[in-house]
């Protein structure tokens, strides 16, 4: 959510990033998706295997065109509000409270949706600043 002074998010809860010790299952589907440039049945199955319900929600958001790219942030339109994604961070409560920071495969579905949409060219681009239009949406 935009902060009062800066217009940016007040807090981004960090979803764990992949660890440098080796490649994990999430790294693998991301790399394969980037190479393929499209969702194949095998990649979809792996996303669902690794991320379960979060993966399902992420794929639905991408299919429904709910990943928006602004000049300052990527935003995923959720069921009740919009969530700001910045890198591996998200403003949702799931990212803030529920994810295991020690497990690099755990990310909220909003971050997963942004990951997928970026790799398959399904981010709806808006040539404007989200911090400027947030209050009107």
N, C-alpha and C positions, 0 to 999 in steps of 0.2 A: 504494500500500500504506500502511496506517496507520503513522504514526510512533510510537515508543514513548511519548513524553510527551504528545503532543497528541491521538493517536487519529486524526489526519488523514493525508492522503497525505504521504509524505516528499518527493517531487519530482513535479512535473507538467511534462512536456515540452510546450512550447507549440506547437500546430499553428498555422501562419501564419493570421492573420486577413485578411479582405479589405482591399485597399489603398484609400485614400481617393481615388486618382487617377481612378477610374472604376469602372464596374460590370464584373465579370468573369463568366465562364460559371457559376461556382459561385454567385455572388450572384444571378444570374438564376434558376437553378432553385430556390434557396431562396425567393426572393420569389414565384415562380409557385406553389410548393408551399404557401406560407403562404396565398396568395389562394385556391387551389383547396381546401385542407383535405383533400385525398386524393391518392393516387398515381395519376396518369393514365399511360397508355402513353407519351405524349410526354415527361412529366417523368422517368419511369423511364429512358427512352432517353437523355435528357440527362445524368442522373446517371451512367449507365454510360459515356457518351462522355467526360465530364470526369474521372471517377475510376476507370474501368476495374475492376480486380479489387477494389480497396478499396470502390468503390461497390456492387459485387455482394455483397460480404460484409456491408456495411451494410444493404442491403435485406433480405438473408436474416435478419439479426439482428432487424430490425423485424418481419418477417413471423412469426418464431418467438417473439416476445414477450420478447426478451432485453434490453430497455432498461428499467431500473428507476429510479424516482425516489424518493429518500429525502429527509428533511428537510435534510440537509447536502450531498449530492452526487447526481449522476446516475451510475449505474453500468451498464456494458454487460458482460453475461456473455459472455466469449470462449470459445474452444475449450478452453483449459486453466486460465484463471483469470478473475477479474473485474477490470475496469479502471475507475478513477475518472475521470470527466469533470467538469471544472470550467471553464466558458466554452469556450475553444478549446484547453484543455490536457487531456492524457491521460497516464496513468501507463505506457503501453505503450512497448516498445522501438522500435517503428516510428516513433512520434512523436519519440522522443528521438534516434534515430540516422539515419533514412532520409529524412526529408522535407526538401525544399529550402525553406529559410526565405524565399527570394526569390520563390517561386511561391505566390500566394494561393489557388490551386486545390488545393494539396496538403494533405490532412488524413488522419489515420489513419482506418481504417474505424469505429473506436469512436466518434469524434467525429461522423463522418458519420451513423452510426446514431442518435445522440442528436439531431442536427439534424433528421433525417427524422421520427423518432418524435414529437418535440415538435410539429412542424408538422401532423401528422396525428392527434394525440391518442392515440398508441399507447405512451405511457410508462406502465408499470405502477407506480402510486403505492403507496408504503409509508409509512405515517405513523409513522416511527421514524427514529432516527439511524443511518446506516450505520456510523459510527465505533463505535457501541455493539454492533452485531450482526456486524460483519465477522469476528471470530474464531470465530463459531458457524456461519458459512456454509461 
